[in-house]
Amino acid sequence: MRESGSHLHADLAKLRFAGSHADRAGIQLAEWYINVHLDRKRHKKDIELPGPWGKANPNADVTPERRAALRAELERRSAFAH
């Protein structure tokens, strides 16, 4: 698991292909640079370069009911409540 560029590591980490940490950082840096310098008149959405990771669903581990409860708790505790 320490060799992040191996196919074994990619398989265990559920990555689409093998690549070192430096490879992944390079992809993310290139994506950031492109999006910072993107002509927003022509491109409304950010560019997403292909990487070894899949598109993660940020809502996959939280049910709508749990999300509503978490928001209510945040509103109750927040110093910036509406």
N, C-alpha and C positions, 0 to 999 in steps of 0.2 A: 504493500500500500504506500510505501514511501516514494516509489518511483512513479511520479505522476504522469510520465510520458508513455507508460506501458499500456498494452491492450488489456491486461488484467485489471489495472487500476481503472481504466475507462469503463470496463464492464461492471466492476463492483460499484463504481460511483454513478452508474447509469448515464454515462456520457455517450454521445453519438459516435465519437472517434477519439483516438488517443492524441494527447498533446500535453506538453509540459506546462507548468504554471506560468513560465515566461511566454509561451505561445498564447495562452488564454489572456494574459495581461496585455499582450500586443494587440490582440483582436479587440479587446475592450477599449484600449487607448485609441486605436484607429477609428473605432465607432464613435467615441467621444469627439475626436478631432473633426471628423466629417460632420457630425451634427452641430458642433459649435460654429462651423464655417458654412453651414448650409444656407442657401438662398431660400428664406421662408416665404417669399412670394411665389416661388415655383413648387416648393415642397412643404406641405403643412405638417406632415408627420415625420418623426425621426427615422433615419435609415437604420436598419438592423442587419448587421453583417452575420453571415452564418458562423456559428460557433459549435463547440462540442456539446454544449448543454442544450436541452430542449427549452421551449417556451414554458415557463413556469406559470401556473395559475395561482395568483396570490390569494385566491379565495378557496382553494381546494381543501384546506384543513379547517375551515370555519363555516359552520352552518349559518344561514340567514338569521335564525333565532339567536344564536350565540353572538353574532356580530351586533345585533340590536342591543343585546344585554351589555356587551362591552362598550358600545357607544354611550348607552345610558350611564354606565359606571364612570366613563370618562367625563361626561358632562357634569355629573354630580361632584367629581373631585377636582375638575380643572379650574385653574385660576383664570382661565380665559373663556369661561362658559358664556354662551350666548344670552 
